[in-house]
């Protein structure tokens, strides 16, 4: 019987980027995601584009391990309704 290897993340601990983390806490994950941004561009015709900046392979790995679709962050799509953004 093959032993299933538990996934781990690296680059979560400042000053020790090679350390393997098997169960990251919320503070570690929030620190990693604090480097990303959302750029909102409104064109003259009123159309709005959204772009997530700063995503790297670690972010994509975390999103994948969380069971989310990575394209949600690579190509966000939102609809503006009375100053409230709702996901499409």
N, C-alpha and C positions, 0 to 999 in steps of 0.2 A: 504494500500500500504506500502510495506517495504521500509525503508530508507536505501540506499546504503551507507556504511561507506567508507570514503575516506582512501586509504592506507597511511601509514606513516612509517617513518624509525626512529630508535633510534641509539645511539652510533655514531652520526655524529659530535657532538659538544664536543670538548675537555673540560674536567672539568664538563660536565653536560651530562653524557651518557644516562640518562633516558629521556631526553627531546624529545618529539615527533616533528618530522620535516615532514611537509606535502608537502612542495615544496623546496627540497634541491637545493642549487645553485651549479654551476660547481666546485667552490673551495672546497666545502664540499666533493663532490664525488671524485675529484682528490686526496684529502688527504687520503681518505679511500683506493683508489686503488694504492696509492704509496707504499703500503706494500707488494704488490704481485711481483713476479718475473717470468721470463721465463728462464728455464734451457735448453740448447741445448747440446745434447750428440751425438757425432759422433763416430761410431764404426769403428773398423779396416777395415771392409768390405765396408765402405763408407756410410752405412745407417745412417740416422739422426733421432733422437727422440727428441720430444719437450715435456716439462713438465712445467705446471704452478704451482708455489709454493705460499703458503700463502693465498690461497682462504679460506674464512670462510663463515658462513651462511649469514652475512650481504652482502658480495659480491654477493652471489647467489640470495639473495632477490632483490638487485638492478638490476642485469642482468635480472631477471624475470619480474620486473616492467617495464623495458625498452623494453620488448617484444622480447628479444633475447633468444636463446636456451642456457641453462646453460651448456650443454655438449660441447659447443664450447670452453669453458674455462677449463673444466675438462679433456677433451681429445683432445687437439689441434692437427690438422693434417695440415702440410705444405709441400710444395714441393720446393726444392732448384733448381733454374735455373739461372746460371750465376751470383751468389752472390745476387740474388733477391729472397726473399721469397714470394711465392704466395699461397693463401689459396686454399685448394682442396675442 
